[in-house]
Amino acid sequence: MDGPSDAEAPIEWHAAAGAQIDADSHGDVNLGLRSGAWTFALRTDAPEITWAPKGERGRAWVTARGHAFAAAMYISPWTDGAPDPGRALRASSVGAEAGWVGYGPAGVYAGGRAALDGVFFGAQSGTVVAIVDRPGRNEVGGPVCDGARARAGRPRGSASACGRGAGGCSPT
């Protein structure tokens, strides 16, 4: 490999912050550091660390990440174009990922990736829906979304009633 070793690599960084100030104010803070094969990123409440060495024939990576409070933005669901605090949940997550990409002839790339993620839910002060934790069923696809559908008079799988459509609600 060419270039400095990980111990000699310079530290690169980026930072950003943003806010919305109104009746439902919120904001975010992003920080990233990279040196050699190591990267650390903090996106508001989501730290992530990656080791990604590069070689002449490809690159590999291993990543660990988490969300402390607002995974997938379950903290602020919307129904029919307005905030729906009755369905709001705290959501924390942990995850890991590993992969490899190989560089082939004539610009052909091949690789693979594996990931494992877990999400943990908790009620907020205004949450009125049940928190379900049953294997084999989307935690938000059970009574949580079904209750919202019943209140809204929407059929199963309705994106506006569930907030996330088929990706977040189980049709079972």
C-alpha positions in Angstrom: 0.0 0.0 0.0 1.1 3.5 -0.7 0.7 6.5 1.5 1.2 7.0 5.3 0.6 4.3 7.8 -2.4 4.6 10.1 0.0 5.9 12.8 1.3 8.6 10.5 -2.0 9.6 8.7 -3.2 13.1 9.2 -6.5 13.7 11.0 -9.3 15.0 8.8 -12.4 16.4 10.3 -15.8 18.0 9.5 -18.5 19.5 11.7 -22.0 20.9 11.1 -25.0 22.0 13.1 -28.5 23.0 12.3 -31.7 23.9 14.0 -35.4 24.6 13.3 -36.9 27.1 15.8 -40.7 27.1 16.0 -43.4 25.5 18.1 -41.8 22.1 17.6 -38.1 23.1 17.6 -35.3 20.6 17.0 -31.8 20.5 15.8 -28.8 18.3 14.9 -25.1 18.2 15.3 -22.7 16.3 13.1 -19.0 15.6 13.8 -16.6 13.4 11.8 -13.0 12.5 12.3 -10.8 10.3 10.0 -7.3 9.2 10.2 -5.9 6.4 8.0 -8.3 3.4 8.1 -10.2 4.7 11.1 -13.4 6.9 10.9 -15.5 8.2 13.8 -18.8 10.0 13.2 -21.3 11.5 15.6 -24.7 12.4 14.1 -26.6 14.0 16.9 -27.3 10.9 19.0 -25.8 8.3 16.7 -22.1 7.5 17.2 -20.4 5.3 14.6 -16.8 3.9 14.3 -15.4 2.3 11.2 -12.2 0.5 10.4 -11.7 0.4 6.6 -8.3 -0.6 5.3 -7.6 -0.2 1.6 -5.5 -2.5 -0.5 -4.4 -2.7 -4.1 -7.1 -5.3 -4.9 -10.0 -3.8 -2.9 -11.1 -2.7 0.5 -12.8 -4.1 3.6 -14.7 -2.5 6.5 -16.1 -3.2 9.9 -18.5 -0.7 11.5 -20.2 -0.4 14.9 -23.0 2.1 15.5 -25.8 3.1 17.8 -28.6 5.5 18.3 -29.2 6.8 21.8 -32.8 8.1 21.6 -34.2 8.9 18.1 -33.5 5.9 15.9 -35.5 6.1 12.7 -37.3 9.2 14.0 -40.0 7.3 15.9 -39.9 10.2 18.4 -41.9 12.4 16.0 -44.4 10.4 13.8 -46.9 12.2 11.7 -50.5 11.2 10.8 -52.6 13.0 8.2 -50.0 15.8 7.8 -49.7 16.7 11.5 -47.5 15.5 14.4 -49.1 12.6 16.3 -47.5 12.5 19.8 -49.8 9.6 20.8 -47.7 7.3 18.6 -44.3 8.8 19.6 -41.7 6.4 20.9 -38.1 6.6 22.2 -36.1 4.3 20.0 -32.5 3.2 20.6 -30.5 0.9 18.4 -27.2 -0.9 18.1 -25.7 -2.4 15.0 -22.7 -3.8 13.3 -21.7 -4.2 9.7 -18.8 -5.8 7.8 -18.1 -6.0 4.1 -15.5 -6.3 1.3 -15.3 -4.9 -2.2 -12.8 -6.3 -4.7 -11.5 -4.4 -7.7 -11.5 -6.6 -10.8 -10.3 -6.1 -14.4 -11.9 -3.5 -16.7 -13.5 -1.5 -13.8 -15.6 -4.4 -12.5 -16.2 -4.4 -8.8 -17.6 -7.3 -6.7 -18.2 -7.6 -3.0 -20.5 -8.5 -0.1 -21.9 -6.9 3.0 -23.5 -8.3 6.2 -25.2 -6.3 8.9 -27.0 -6.9 12.2 -29.2 -4.3 13.9 -31.4 -4.2 16.9 -33.9 -1.6 17.9 -35.3 -1.0 21.4 -38.5 1.0 22.1 -39.8 2.9 25.1 -42.8 5.2 25.7 -42.6 9.0 25.8 -44.8 11.0 28.2 -47.6 11.4 25.6 -47.4 7.8 24.1 -50.8 6.1 24.2 -50.1 3.1 22.0 -48.9 -0.3 23.2 -45.2 -1.2 22.8 -45.0 -4.7 21.4 -41.9 -7.0 21.7 -42.7 -10.3 20.0 -40.2 -12.2 17.8 -41.2 -12.5 14.2 -43.4 -9.5 14.1 -42.4 -5.9 13.3 -42.6 -4.1 16.7 -44.3 -1.1 15.2 -46.5 -3.3 12.9 -48.6 -4.7 15.6 -51.0 -2.8 17.8 -49.0 0.4 17.5 -49.8 0.9 13.8 -53.1 -0.9 14.0 -54.4 1.5 16.6 -53.4 4.5 14.4 -55.2 2.9 11.4 -58.3 2.3 13.5 -58.3 6.0 14.7 -57.8 7.2 11.1 -60.2 4.8 9.5 -57.5 3.6 7.1 -56.9 0.1 5.7 -53.8 -1.9 6.7 -50.6 -0.8 5.0 -51.8 2.8 4.6 -48.8 5.1 4.6 -50.6 8.1 6.0 -52.1 6.1 8.9 -48.9 4.4 9.8 -46.4 7.1 9.0 -43.9 4.7 7.3 -46.0 2.7 4.9 -45.2 -0.9 4.1 -41.6 -0.5 5.3 -42.7 0.2 8.9 -46.0 -1.6 9.3 -46.5 -5.3 9.1 -49.5 -6.4 7.0 -49.9 -9.4 9.4 
